[in-house]
């Protein structure tokens, strides 16, 4: 979800229209404003764009490296987490990931509010809008933490 919110959403910010082939983009602006920040790493480039846009802090951007490493370990070494009680997922990293994802989604929601996406729903405040996926992730972390306390 973080990858989508960073890579895909930043790219979609530069869309200019749609035709039978799909989305149309302002490639020049996207390249100049985003990709030029880190030409060899699109994710890093988009992350730097989000930091400059104040969607997240540079500390949050840096934290994503540790989150990615842990996610990679969990997906590729899942069996050790399932069978060995000495290995536990790092809840702090999951909590930080959710916090960062929430900040990014909040930024994109504010953009959508500016262009009138929510006009049919009255005048909601940004704090009233939470994607269902974030609610589910929050509940998963709470359930895991509750299990640790038992």
Secondary structure, 3 states (H helix, E strand, C coil): CHHHHHHHHHHHHCEEEEECCEEEECHHHHHHHCHHHCCCCHHHHHHHHHHHCCCCCHHHHHHHHHHHHHHHHHHHCHHHHHHCCCCCCCHHHHHHHHHHHHHHHHHHHHHHHHCCCCHHHCCCCHHHCCCHHHHHHHHHHHHHHHHHHC
